[in-house]
Amino acid sequence: MAILSGVFRATSSIFIRNRLSDCCTSKTGGRVPTLSYQSLVTFRPLHVTTQQRKPEAAAAALKAAEDYPTNHQPIESPGNTQNFLDNQFLDSKASTWIDLFDPATNNLVTRVPQSTDEELRAAVESARKAFPAWRATSLLHRQQIMFKFVALIRQHWDRLAASITLEQGKTFADAKGDVLRGLQVAETACGITTQMTGEVLEVAKDMETKSYKEPLGVVAAICPFNFPAMIPLWSMPIATITGNTLILKPSERDPGAAMILAELARSAGFPDGVINIVHGSARTVDFIIDEPTIKAISFVGSNKAGEYIFTRGSANGKRVQANLGAKNHAALLPDCDKNHALNAIAGAAYGAAGQRCMALSALVLVGDTKSWLPELAERAKGLKVDGGFEPGADLGPLISPQSRERIEALISSAEEEGATILLDGRGYKPEKYPNGNWVRDIPRGLTKPKLANVLIVKIGPTIIADVRPHMKCYSEEIFGPVLVCINVDTIDEGIELINANPYGNGVAIFTRSGSTAIKFQKNIEAGQVGINTPIPVPLPMFSFTGNKKSVAGGGANTFYGKSGLNFYTQTKTVTSLWRSEDAVAAKASTEMPTQD
């Protein structure tokens, strides 16, 4: 689903205290290096809500999604991202702003506020006031609103995807998939009338015990940059349809999709205060963790941030669900469908430029399959790296210059530790986008020794062979288009290798042997297992179930499905005694009373 690690997975730089560092922002939102963006920017209706538009433009917000632009053209007079409080889009009074750039061009798209303390408190008060009435709203009425919300997401599918491509960088096709996987959670939430049923049992004579689910109250979600629609939709539908009110903090790197979802939620009929959106980095996160009104926190992101949120939030008495880092392995066996396996591995390793918590980042080559690496490299070389809106693009840019620097450092460390760079994607740039997160043009007069100050940010598909478990490229989550490959002789060695890795989000095996597949799934220590499928992310009738260091708290609170429903509700158990002999208008008895 960007902090501290330099890959800037979820809620980038949340806990680095210089999180609004000179290389990213200033008090006025300016980025340093000093190329001027003011002449490049243009105003695009895609990233502005109806509240920000002139009246004649307001109606365009609800037009069919295909009416929205899908290109990387510069933006004139970019608007500021607003807070969403009490069903209103409100300008922030922030003194600190975070510049958001199109990763393909580094053109300014918008400025995101560090919401003020007053705005954060207003969000809490809005959600607190809305909770009693929303809780009392019938389940059927909440379900009807969710039906409308789902329909509006479908209507604005391309609009949401265009926002994701412009702000996050993934290809338009991949961005549509981002929306779809979140939409499926919302669709599943529409079945709430069968999911919220309680239990009842007559436990003794005239005594009945029943249990049922109730909402928690005000809850919060802290979302990552890599899935700007899917992860907010892991929380918004389930949290609200169960009767909670929600405060959502999207990533400061790409809040556009969340803001569009807020607009659609309002149009669907969510009452004032049920959904609120605030912005920022560490300051906002710390506020959410420490605010006593907030009863639960949902988080997707890096280990350091997630462990911090889980530890501090739990100490404050909050429920916390947190999906963290990953090092997802695939075991490749000689008996597999070779063509299918190699295509699947290439797609899973390099899709979204490897910036997925379920990206396939480690390939375990069993036996003779190590000889297949040149063929895999040819498939990887055939992938088109380009701007996300370009036809046929397979993967887009990385999210930030810092991501590129960290990933290149890991590739270099692999060379130094004795691995083989079979396919080197460093230094690649699409010709059409020289200023994006591929290569920034060198300003005039800049001498060669100062190249380190230039934003050079692009990596193409990379394969590192002959990797050993002690190497840094294997032990750390890369979160980029890099596949590390390890050779083993048997599947038993492969299972032992994978289980020794501290992460346990997902794993895959490619084989034609049912017995081998069953042995693998029984013995492997991972939350999600794919058999001949490389990214085994469950559909929302099941839960997203990580393992080991990939989840906080031992995985007790996982996402969506039954587990997600339980996270956003508390069970109340009621025992009632209604003595039959006390029934009104019962016939009088002359028998000796007993205690049977």
C-alpha positions in Angstrom: 0.0 0.0 0.0 7.7 5.9 2.2 9.1 7.1 5.3 12.5 7.2 6.7 13.7 4.5 4.3 14.2 6.9 1.4 11.8 4.9 -0.7 9.2 7.1 0.8 6.5 4.5 1.0 3.4 5.5 3.0 3.1 9.0 4.5 6.6 9.9 3.4 9.0 11.3 6.0 6.5 11.0 8.8 8.9 10.6 11.6 12.0 12.3 10.3 11.9 15.4 12.2 13.3 17.4 9.3 10.5 15.9 7.3 9.9 19.1 5.5 13.5 19.1 4.5 15.2 21.7 2.4 15.3 19.3 -0.6 11.5 19.1 -0.6 9.8 22.1 0.9 10.2 25.4 2.7 7.9 27.5 4.7 6.4 28.8 1.5 6.4 25.4 -0.2 9.3 26.0 -2.5 11.6 23.2 -3.6 15.3 23.5 -3.6 17.0 22.8 -6.3 16.1 26.1 -7.8 14.7 25.5 -11.2 11.7 27.8 -11.5 8.4 26.0 -11.8 6.3 29.1 -11.9 6.4 29.3 -15.7 5.5 25.7 -16.1 2.4 25.3 -14.0 -1.1 25.3 -15.3 -4.6 25.0 -13.7 -6.3 21.7 -14.3 -9.8 21.0 -13.2 -8.8 17.4 -12.5 -7.3 18.2 -9.1 -9.8 20.8 -7.9 -13.1 20.1 -6.2 -16.3 21.7 -7.1 -15.9 24.0 -4.2 -12.8 25.5 -5.7 -14.3 26.1 -9.2 -16.1 29.0 -10.7 -19.8 28.3 -11.0 -19.7 27.7 -14.7 -17.0 25.1 -14.2 -18.6 23.4 -11.2 -20.8 21.1 -13.2 -17.9 19.7 -15.0 -16.8 18.0 -11.8 -19.5 15.4 -12.2 -19.1 14.8 -15.9 -18.2 11.4 -17.3 -14.7 10.5 -16.3 -13.4 10.5 -19.9 -13.9 14.2 -20.0 -10.9 14.7 -17.8 -7.5 15.2 -19.3 -5.0 12.3 -19.4 -1.7 13.9 -20.1 1.4 15.4 -18.5 0.9 19.0 -19.8 2.1 21.8 -17.5 -0.4 23.3 -15.1 -1.1 27.1 -14.9 -1.8 28.6 -11.5 -2.0 25.4 -9.5 -4.5 25.4 -6.7 -3.8 24.5 -3.1 -5.2 21.2 -1.8 -7.9 21.9 0.8 -9.1 20.2 4.0 -12.5 18.4 3.9 -14.4 19.1 7.1 -18.2 18.9 7.7 -18.7 18.0 4.0 -17.0 21.2 2.9 -13.8 21.8 1.1 -12.0 24.5 3.1 -8.9 26.5 2.5 -6.2 25.7 5.0 -4.5 28.5 7.0 -1.3 26.5 7.1 2.0 28.3 7.3 3.9 25.2 5.9 3.1 23.8 2.5 4.4 20.7 0.7 4.9 21.0 -3.1 3.5 18.1 -5.1 5.1 17.4 -8.4 4.2 15.2 -11.4 6.9 12.5 -11.1 7.1 12.3 -14.9 7.8 16.0 -15.5 8.5 17.6 -12.1 5.8 20.2 -13.0 4.0 21.5 -9.9 0.6 20.0 -9.6 -0.6 21.4 -6.2 0.5 22.4 -2.8 -0.5 20.3 0.2 -1.0 21.9 3.6 0.4 20.9 6.9 -3.1 21.2 8.5 -3.0 23.5 11.5 -3.8 22.4 15.0 -7.1 24.2 14.8 -8.0 22.4 11.6 -7.0 19.0 13.1 -9.2 19.7 16.2 -12.0 20.8 13.9 -11.9 17.5 12.1 -12.1 15.6 15.4 -15.0 17.8 16.6 -16.8 17.3 13.3 -16.5 13.5 13.5 -17.4 13.5 17.2 -20.6 15.5 16.7 -21.6 13.4 13.7 -21.2 10.0 15.4 -24.4 9.8 17.5 -26.7 10.5 14.6 -24.7 8.3 12.2 -24.6 5.5 14.7 -28.4 5.7 15.1 -28.9 5.7 11.3 -30.4 2.4 10.2 -28.1 -0.2 8.6 -30.4 -0.2 5.5 -30.0 3.6 5.1 -26.2 3.4 5.4 -26.3 0.6 2.9 -28.2 2.7 0.4 -25.6 5.5 0.7 -22.9 2.9 0.1 -24.7 1.7 -3.1 -24.6 5.3 -4.4 -21.0 5.7 -3.4 -20.0 2.6 -5.4 -22.0 3.8 -8.4 -20.2 7.2 -8.3 -16.8 5.6 -8.0 -17.6 3.6 -11.1 -18.7 6.7 -12.9 -15.5 8.6 -12.0 -13.2 5.7 -12.4 -11.0 7.3 -15.1 -11.0 10.6 -13.3 -9.6 8.9 -10.1 -7.1 7.0 -12.2 -6.0 10.2 -14.0 -5.4 11.9 -10.6 -3.3 8.9 -9.5 -1.1 8.9 -12.6 -0.5 12.6 -12.5 0.4 12.7 -8.8 1.9 9.2 -8.1 3.3 8.3 -11.5 2.0 4.8 -12.1 0.6 4.0 -15.6 -3.0 4.9 -16.3 -3.9 1.2 -16.7 -2.3 0.4 -13.4 -4.0 3.4 -11.8 -7.4 2.0 -12.9 -6.5 -1.2 -11.2 -5.7 0.8 -8.1 -9.2 2.2 -8.1 -10.8 -1.2 -8.9 -9.2 -3.0 -5.9 -10.5 -0.3 -3.6 -13.9 -0.3 -5.3 -14.2 -4.0 -4.7 -14.0 -3.4 -0.9 -16.7 -0.8 -1.2 -18.9 -3.2 -3.2 -18.4 -5.9 -0.5 -19.3 -3.4 2.2 -22.7 -3.1 0.5 -23.4 -6.7 1.8 -23.3 -5.3 5.4 -26.8 -6.6 6.2 -25.6 -10.2 6.2 -22.2 -9.4 7.7 -23.4 -7.6 10.9 -25.7 -10.3 12.2 -25.1 -11.2 15.8 -25.6 -14.4 17.8 -28.2 -15.5 20.3 -28.6 -18.6 22.5 -31.0 -19.6 25.3 -28.4 -20.5 27.8 -30.7 -21.5 30.7 -34.4 -21.6 31.6 -35.8 -18.2 30.7 -32.3 -16.8 30.2 -31.0 -15.6 26.9 -27.6 -14.4 25.9 -27.0 -12.4 22.7 -24.0 -10.6 21.2 -23.9 -8.0 18.5 -21.5 -5.6 16.9 -21.4 -1.8 17.6 -19.3 0.9 16.1 -16.2 2.3 18.0 -16.8 6.0 17.4 -14.3 8.3 15.7 -11.6 6.3 13.8 -8.7 7.4 11.7 -6.8 6.1 8.6 -3.2 7.1 7.6 -2.6 6.2 4.0 0.5 5.6 1.8 1.6 7.2 -1.4 1.7 4.0 -3.5 -2.1 3.2 -3.6 -3.8 6.6 -3.5 -7.3 5.2 -4.0 -7.1 1.6 -2.9 -5.9 2.1 0.6 -8.3 4.9 1.5 -11.0 2.6 0.2 -9.8 -0.1 2.6 -11.0 2.2 5.3 -13.8 4.5 4.1 -16.5 1.9 3.3 -16.0 -0.5 6.2 -15.4 2.2 8.8 -18.5 4.2 7.9 -21.0 1.5 7.0 -20.4 0.0 10.5 -21.5 3.3 12.0 -18.1 5.0 12.7 -17.1 8.4 11.7 -13.7 8.7 9.9 -10.7 11.1 9.8 -8.5 10.3 6.9 -5.0 11.5 6.2 -3.9 10.7 2.6 -0.2 10.8 1.7 1.0 14.3 1.3 2.6 13.1 -2.0 -0.7 12.3 -3.8 -3.9 13.3 -2.0 -5.9 14.0 -5.1 -7.7 10.6 -5.3 -8.8 10.9 -1.7 -10.2 14.4 -2.3 -12.2 13.1 -5.2 -13.5 10.2 -3.1 -14.6 12.8 -0.5 -16.5 14.7 -3.1 -18.2 11.5 -4.3 -19.0 10.5 -0.7 -20.7 13.8 -0.2 -22.7 13.4 -3.4 -23.7 9.9 -2.3 -25.3 11.3 0.8 -22.9 10.8 3.6 -23.9 13.3 6.3 -21.7 16.2 7.5 -18.8 15.0 9.6 -19.0 11.3 8.8 -15.9 11.6 6.6 -13.2 14.3 7.2 -9.8 14.7 5.4 -6.8 16.5 6.8 -3.2 16.7 5.6 0.4 16.8 6.6 3.2 14.6 7.8 4.6 13.8 11.3 2.7 16.6 13.1 -0.6 15.3 11.8 0.2 11.7 12.5 1.3 12.5 16.1 -2.0 14.4 16.6 -4.0 11.4 15.4 -2.1 9.0 17.7 -2.5 11.2 20.8 -6.0 12.5 20.3 -8.2 10.6 22.9 -11.4 11.0 20.9 -9.9 8.7 18.1 -10.5 5.1 19.1 -8.7 3.2 16.3 -6.0 3.8 13.6 -5.5 2.1 10.3 -2.1 2.4 8.8 -0.2 1.1 5.7 3.4 2.0 5.2 7.0 1.4 6.3 8.2 -0.6 9.3 9.7 2.2 11.2 6.6 4.4 10.9 4.2 1.5 11.5 5.9 0.2 14.5 6.0 3.8 16.0 2.3 4.3 15.3 1.4 0.8 16.7 3.5 1.2 19.9 2.5 4.7 20.7 -1.1 4.3 19.6 -1.6 1.1 21.6 0.0 2.7 24.7 -2.8 5.4 24.3 -5.4 2.7 24.4 -6.2 2.7 20.6 -6.8 -0.2 18.3 -4.1 -0.2 15.6 -4.0 -2.2 12.4 -0.7 -1.7 10.5 0.6 -3.3 7.4 4.3 -2.7 7.1 7.3 -3.6 4.9 7.8 -6.7 2.7 10.2 -8.8 0.8 8.0 -11.0 -1.3 9.5 -14.2 -2.7 8.6 -16.4 -5.6 10.0 -20.0 -5.9 10.5 -21.0 -9.5 10.6 -24.8 -10.1 11.8 -26.6 -13.3 8.4 -28.3 -13.8 6.4 -25.1 -14.0 4.8 -23.5 -17.1 7.9 -21.6 -18.0 6.4 -19.0 -20.3 3.6 -18.2 -17.9 5.9 -18.1 -14.9 8.5 -15.7 -16.5 5.8 -13.4 -17.8 4.1 -13.4 -14.4 7.4 -12.7 -12.5 8.3 -9.8 -14.8 4.9 -8.2 -14.4 4.9 -8.6 -10.6 8.4 -7.4 -10.1 8.2 -4.3 -12.2 4.6 -3.2 -12.2 4.1 0.2 -10.6 7.9 0.5 -10.7 8.1 -2.0 -7.9 6.4 0.4 -5.5 3.9 -2.1 -4.1 3.8 -3.8 -0.7 3.1 -7.0 -2.6 5.6 -6.5 -5.4 7.7 -9.5 -6.2 11.2 -8.5 -5.2 13.0 -11.8 -4.6 13.2 -14.8 -7.0 14.3 -18.2 -5.6 15.6 -20.2 -8.5 15.3 -23.9 -7.7 17.7 -26.2 -9.5 18.2 -25.7 -13.2 15.8 -22.7 -13.4 18.9 -20.4 -12.8 19.6 -20.9 -16.5 16.3 -19.1 -17.3 17.5 -15.8 -16.1 18.6 -14.5 -19.5 15.1 -15.1 -20.8 13.6 -13.3 -17.9 16.0 -10.4 -18.6 14.8 -10.2 -22.2 11.2 -9.9 -20.9 12.2 -7.2 -18.5 14.1 -5.3 -21.2 11.0 -5.4 -23.3 8.9 -3.4 -20.8 8.2 0.2 -21.8 9.3 2.7 -19.2 7.5 6.0 -19.9 5.1 8.7 -18.6 2.1 7.0 -17.1 -0.3 8.5 -19.7 1.8 7.3 -22.6 0.2 4.5 -24.7 1.8 1.1 -24.0 3.7 2.3 -20.9 4.4 -0.7 -18.6 5.9 1.3 -15.7 6.3 4.9 -14.9 8.7 6.9 -12.8 9.6 6.6 -9.1 7.8 8.8 -6.6 10.8 10.9 -5.7 14.5 11.7 -6.2 15.2 10.3 -2.7 13.7 6.9 -3.8 16.0 6.8 -6.8 19.1 7.6 -4.7 18.3 4.9 -2.2 17.6 2.2 -4.8 20.7 3.0 -6.7 22.7 2.8 -3.5 21.3 -0.7 -2.9 22.2 -1.8 -6.4 25.7 -0.5 -5.9 26.0 -2.3 -2.6 25.1 -5.5 -4.3 28.0 -5.0 -6.8 30.3 -4.3 -3.9 29.2 -7.5 -2.0 29.8 -9.7 -5.0 26.4 -10.0 -6.7 26.0 -9.8 -10.5 24.0 -7.0 -12.1 22.5 -9.0 -14.9 20.2 -6.2 -16.1 21.1 -2.6 -15.1 18.3 0.0 -15.2 20.3 2.8 -13.7 20.5 6.0 -15.7 17.5 5.3 -18.0 15.2 8.2 -19.1 12.4 8.4 -21.6 13.2 11.0 -24.3 9.9 12.7 -24.0 10.2 13.4 -20.2 13.8 14.6 -19.5 12.8 16.6 -16.5 10.9 14.0 -14.6 12.0 11.4 -12.1 14.3 10.1 -14.7 16.8 13.0 -15.3 16.6 16.6 -14.4 18.2 18.9 -17.0 21.5 20.4 -15.8 21.1 24.1 -15.2 23.4 26.4 -17.2 26.7 27.0 -15.6 26.5 23.9 -13.4 29.8 22.2 -13.4 30.3 18.5 -13.4 31.4 18.2 -9.7 28.0 19.6 -8.6 26.0 16.9 -10.4 25.0 15.5 -7.0 22.7 18.5 -6.6 20.7 17.7 -9.7 17.5 15.7 -9.5 18.4 12.6 -11.4 15.6 10.2 -10.7 14.9 7.2 -12.9 15.6 3.5 -12.7 14.5 0.9 -15.3 13.9 -2.8 -14.7 17.0 -4.3 -12.9 18.0 -7.9 -12.2 20.6 -8.7 -9.6 21.8 -12.3 -9.7 24.0 -14.5 -7.4 22.6 -12.8 -4.4 23.3 -14.1 -0.9 21.1 -13.7 2.2 23.5 -11.5 4.0 23.6 -8.9 1.2 22.0 -5.5 1.9 19.9 -5.7 -1.4 18.3 -8.9 0.0 17.8 -7.9 3.7 16.2 -4.5 3.0 13.0 -3.7 1.2 14.0 -2.0 -2.1 10.6 -0.7 -3.1 11.6 -0.2 -6.7 11.9 -2.0 -10.1 14.7 -4.3 -8.8 14.5 -8.2 -8.7 17.1 -10.0 -6.6 17.7 -13.6 -7.5 19.0 -16.4 -5.2 19.9 -20.0 -6.3 19.0 -23.1 -4.3 19.1 -26.8 -5.2 15.8 -27.9 -3.7 12.4 -26.6 -2.7 13.2 -27.5 0.9 16.2 -25.1 0.7 13.9 -22.5 -0.8 11.3 -22.9 2.0 14.0 -22.6 4.6 15.5 -19.5 2.9 12.1 -17.7 2.6 11.1 -18.6 6.2 14.4 -17.1 7.5 13.5 -13.7 6.0 12.0 -11.4 8.6 9.2 -10.3 6.3 6.0 -12.3 5.6 3.6 -10.4 3.5 3.3 -12.7 0.5 5.0 -15.5 -1.4 4.4 -17.4 -4.6 5.4 -20.8 -6.1 5.4 -21.8 -9.8 5.0 -25.5 -10.3 2.9 -28.1 -12.0 3.1 -30.4 -9.0 0.1 -30.3 -6.7 2.0 -32.2 -4.0 4.9 -29.7 -4.1 2.4 -26.8 -4.0 0.6 -28.2 -1.0 3.9 -28.9 0.8 4.9 -25.3 0.1 1.7 -23.7 1.3 1.7 -25.8 4.5 5.3 -25.1 5.5 5.8 -21.5 4.3 5.6 -18.6 6.8 3.8 -15.9 4.9 0.3 -14.4 5.3 -0.6 -14.8 1.6 0.4 -17.6 -0.7 0.1 -17.7 -4.5 0.3 -20.9 -6.4 1.1 -20.1 -10.1 0.0 -16.5 -9.4 2.6 -13.9 -8.4 0.6 -11.3 -6.4 -1.8 -13.2 -4.1 -3.7 -10.2 -2.8 -7.0 -11.6 -1.6 -10.3 -10.2 -2.9 -12.3 -8.5 -0.1 -14.5 -11.4 0.8 -11.3 -12.6 2.5 -8.8 -10.5 4.5 -5.4 -9.1 3.7 -3.3 -11.2 6.1 0.4 -10.5 6.4 2.8 -12.3 8.8 6.0 -11.7 10.8 7.5 -8.2 10.4 5.1 -7.3 7.7 2.4 -6.6 10.2 2.3 -5.0 13.6 1.0 -6.7 16.7 1.4 -10.2 15.3 -1.3 -9.7 12.7 -4.2 -9.6 15.1 -5.8 -6.7 13.2 -5.8 -7.3 9.5 -7.5 -5.5 6.7 -11.0 -5.8 5.1 -13.0 -9.1 5.0 -14.3 -10.4 8.4 -11.1 -9.3 10.2 -11.5 -5.7 8.9 -15.2 -5.7 10.0 -14.2 -6.8 13.5 -11.5 -4.1 13.6 -14.1 -1.4 13.2 -16.6 -2.8 15.6 -16.8 -3.9 19.2 -18.9 -6.8 20.4 -21.5 -6.2 23.1 -22.9 -9.3 24.9 -26.3 -9.0 26.7 -27.7 -11.6 29.1 -31.4 -11.3 29.8 -33.6 -13.1 32.4 -37.4 -12.9 31.8 -39.0 -15.4 34.2 -42.0 -17.2 32.6 -43.9 -17.2 35.9 -43.8 -13.4 35.8 -45.6 -13.2 32.5 -48.5 -10.8 32.6 -52.0 -12.3 32.7 -50.7 -15.8 33.2 -53.0 -18.3 34.9 -52.6 -18.5 38.6 -50.9 -21.7 39.9 -51.7 -23.4 43.2 -48.8 -25.8 43.0 -45.8 -25.8 45.5 -43.2 -23.4 43.9 -39.8 -25.0 43.0 -36.5 -23.7 41.7 -36.4 -26.1 38.7 
